Amino acid sequence: MKKKKKIEEVPFENPIDSDKITENPHNLEYGHHSGSALIKPDDEGKLKSRALKAMDHQTDMQLGQIYEQMKLLASQAQKLNERKKISEFIYKAEARFEPFINHTYHLYKRKKGSYLLSLIGPRQWGKSKTEFEFVASVKLLADHTWEIIEKNDNVEFNG
């Protein structure tokens, strides 16, 4: 029989320096082996440039929305002011009837300068010549202001 030699177990010593290895390579800021994906630091100027472009686009879009809202409000204010002015003209005008809410009436200017509120529309006079200049067709609203349905663009409301 042969005698078996006892092999002394020598503790394993890693040839790689322990300062250069990690248990969690996914936490490293760089690739931990030659097959790792390229990790390149971001260019701070590019990041800021993209952020500024996105910010400019977003704020310009919001400013555009606000501008459209302002235009709508200005248009509504102008129409309301026009309703107020024509209402003043109508209440100073001669009317030989009581106007009813949601009915259409017609405002005319006489050659002498006074105003007349009529039930007869500008196309309903027939062949008779009138001494009136058509100003506007209006509808009485529930708040007793007048909505302009049709207007003679040649007439200005200067009060």
C-alpha positions, 0 to 999 in steps of 0.5 A, a space after each residue: 500500500 501506498 502512503 497518501 501524502 497529506 497536502 497542506 491546505 494553503 489559504 487562497 490568496 487573491 492576486 487582485 488587490 482588495 482595494 480594487 475589487 468590490 462586492 457591489 459593482 453596480 454601485 461604481 461610477 465607472 465600468 468595472 471590467 472591459 466589457 462594461 458599458 461606456 460611462 461618460 460624464 454628462 456635459 453640464 453645458 448641454 444639460 443646461 442648454 436642453 433645460 433652458 430650451 425646454 423652459 423657453 418652450 413651456 413658458 412661451 406656450 403658457 404666455 401664448 395661452 395667456 395672450 389668447 385669453 387676454 385678447 378674448 377678454 379685451 374683445 368681450 370688454 369691447 362688445 360690452 362697451 358697445 352694448 352699453 353705448 347703443 343702449 344709451 342711444 336706444 333709451 334716448 331714442 323715440 319709441 312709440 311702443 314698449 319693447 319686450 325682452 328677446 324681441 328684435 327692434 331696429 334703430 334709425 337716425 333721423 336727418 335732424 339727428 334724433 333717433 327712432 326705435 322701430 319694429 320695421 327692419 331696414 329691408 322691410 320698408 318696401 319702395 317708400 323712401 325713408 328719411 332715416 339712416 339705419 343704425 343697428 338691429 338690436 335685441 332686448 336682453 333680460 338685463 335691459 341692455 341691447 345685443 347688437 344683431 346687425 350694425 351699420 359700419 358707417 355709423 359711430 357711437 360717440 355718445 
